Structure formats: structure tokens, C-alpha cells
Amino acid sequence: MSCKIRVSSRAVVVHEGNLLLNCFGGGLYYNFPGGGIEQGETAFEAVVREVLEESGLAVEVEKHLFTLEFEPSRHNDTKGNVHHISVFFKCKLIGSAQITPPSHPDTNPLDPSITSEAEWVPISELYKTPFVPEMIYDSLMRYFDTGIFEPSFFEA
């Protein structure tokens, strides 16, 4: 039996005390900008392309922060049935911080009627922001305080 795994690149972009996130369903939940790595491109190239497509913002990759693996059968397929490995990078904004809505917004794979739009969310308000993956919240907040991201691999 073969296992299909989706590999994606995601961006952690901080600008003036705000974190760039994709808002789904008008605030139902938030996710980091990014998406699948396409054939012929690197993880770095994918994250730069995805951020541009989803927000209109130009970024450059600074460093790898962490990797997240999601294996769906461990969650009874309640969050989808695709095995994911997501590589998260700290990215630096280049140029304007003005978000441009995408011509084709991302959708929730379980409910295509739920679409996304990029937003700058104040780091001080993350505690009340329902973002996924939720298991990295504590490590993410420590990273904002210290500049150190631990652990560097998460399994969901």
C-alpha cells in the first residue's frame, strides 16, 4: 500500500509587531501563508511564491524554523485524509506591507465554501486567535520573546 504525502512550505512573517496569517471563513481559523511545493521548485522558492500569491507581499527566506508532520489516521481523518509534511521558514518582508487580495483565494479542503484572505494579526492578540496548527502556540510565543524556536519538529 502506498502513502501519498503532501509537502508544503509555510512562512512566518513578522512586521512591526504583527504576524502575517491567512484568515479562513472571516475568522473561523487562521493558518500560516504557504502551500504545496510544485514539481521543479525548491521549498524556498515555493514559500516565496505562495506568500506572493496569497498576500501580494514579497518575502525572502531567512532560515528554517521548524517542520510539522500531520498523519491523518491518528486523528480519525477529522482534519482531512492527506498526510502532510510542512516546512516552516522565517521570512523577511521586502518592500511594502500592503496586502493585496488574491485573484483566487485558498479554500478549506473539507469545505470549499470557506475561503481565505491574508491579514496582519498583532502578536499581542495571538492568544485569542484560533490558528492552526494549534500545537505550536507555546513554542511560537517563546520564539517571539527569545528568538529561539524549540522544538524544531512537531508531530500531530
C-alpha positions in Angstrom: 0.0 0.0 0.0 1.5 3.4 -1.0 1.2 6.5 1.0 0.8 9.9 -0.7 2.4 12.7 1.3 1.9 16.4 0.5 5.0 18.5 1.2 4.4 22.2 1.7 6.4 25.4 2.6 4.9 27.9 5.1 6.0 31.4 6.1 6.4 33.0 9.5 6.5 36.7 8.6 6.7 39.3 11.3 6.4 43.0 10.6 6.1 45.8 13.2 4.7 43.5 15.9 2.3 41.8 13.6 2.2 38.2 12.2 1.1 37.5 8.6 -1.7 34.9 8.7 -4.4 33.6 6.3 -7.8 34.1 7.8 -10.4 31.5 6.8 -14.1 32.0 6.9 -13.9 35.5 8.3 -12.1 34.5 11.5 -13.2 30.9 11.8 -9.5 30.0 11.9 -6.1 31.2 10.8 -3.2 29.5 9.1 0.3 30.5 8.1 0.7 31.5 4.4 2.1 28.9 2.2 1.3 25.8 0.3 2.4 22.8 -1.8 5.8 22.6 -3.3 5.4 22.2 -7.1 7.4 20.0 -9.3 10.7 21.7 -10.2 10.8 24.2 -7.4 12.6 24.2 -4.0 11.0 24.7 -0.6 12.5 28.2 -0.6 11.0 29.0 -4.0 7.6 27.6 -3.0 7.2 29.7 0.1 8.2 32.9 -1.7 5.7 32.1 -4.5 2.9 31.1 -2.1 3.2 34.3 0.0 3.1 36.4 -3.1 0.1 34.6 -4.5 -1.8 34.7 -1.2 -1.0 38.2 0.0 0.7 40.1 -2.8 3.7 40.5 -0.5 7.3 39.9 -1.5 9.5 38.0 1.0 12.9 36.4 1.2 13.6 33.3 3.3 15.9 33.9 6.3 16.0 30.5 8.0 14.2 27.2 8.7 12.2 27.4 11.9 10.5 24.0 12.3 8.9 21.1 10.5 5.4 19.8 11.2 4.1 16.4 10.2 0.4 15.5 10.2 -0.7 11.9 9.9 -4.5 11.8 9.4 -5.3 8.4 10.7 -4.1 9.4 14.1 -7.0 11.9 14.1 -9.6 9.6 12.6 -9.3 11.7 9.4 -11.3 14.6 11.2 -8.9 17.2 9.7 -8.6 15.7 6.3 -7.2 12.5 4.9 -3.9 13.7 3.4 -0.6 13.0 5.1 1.3 16.4 5.3 4.8 17.5 6.0 5.1 21.3 6.3 8.4 23.1 6.5 8.1 26.5 8.2 10.5 29.3 7.4 11.2 32.7 9.0 10.8 35.1 6.1 11.6 38.8 5.8 9.3 41.2 4.2 10.7 43.0 1.2 9.1 46.3 0.3 5.5 47.3 1.1 3.5 45.6 3.9 0.2 46.5 2.0 -1.7 43.2 1.4 -3.3 42.7 -2.0 -6.2 40.2 -2.1 -5.5 37.2 -4.3 -7.5 36.7 -7.5 -8.1 33.0 -6.5 -8.3 32.7 -2.6 -7.3 29.4 -1.0 -10.2 27.3 0.2 -10.7 24.8 3.1 -10.2 21.4 1.5 -13.0 20.0 3.7 -15.4 22.8 2.8 -14.6 24.8 -0.4 -17.1 27.5 0.6 -14.7 28.6 3.3 -12.1 30.9 1.6 -9.1 32.8 3.0 -7.6 36.2 2.9 -4.3 37.4 4.3 -4.2 39.6 7.4 -1.6 41.2 9.7 -2.5 39.9 13.2 -1.0 41.7 16.2 1.3 39.3 18.1 -0.3 40.6 21.3 -3.6 39.2 20.1 -2.5 35.7 19.1 -3.7 34.3 22.4 -7.3 34.8 21.2 -6.7 33.9 17.5 -7.7 30.4 16.6 -4.8 29.4 14.4 -3.7 26.0 13.1 -1.5 24.2 13.8 -2.5 24.9 17.4 0.1 22.7 19.0 2.9 25.1 18.2 1.3 28.1 20.0 3.6 27.9 23.1 6.7 27.4 21.1 5.8 30.2 18.7 5.2 32.7 21.6 8.6 31.7 23.2 10.2 32.3 19.7 8.7 35.8 19.6 10.1 36.5 23.1 13.5 34.9 22.7 14.3 34.3 19.0 14.8 30.6 19.7 12.4 28.0 18.3 12.2 24.8 20.2 11.4 22.0 19.4 12.2 22.1 15.7 9.9 19.1 14.7 6.3 18.6 15.6 4.2 15.6 15.1 0.4 15.8 15.0 
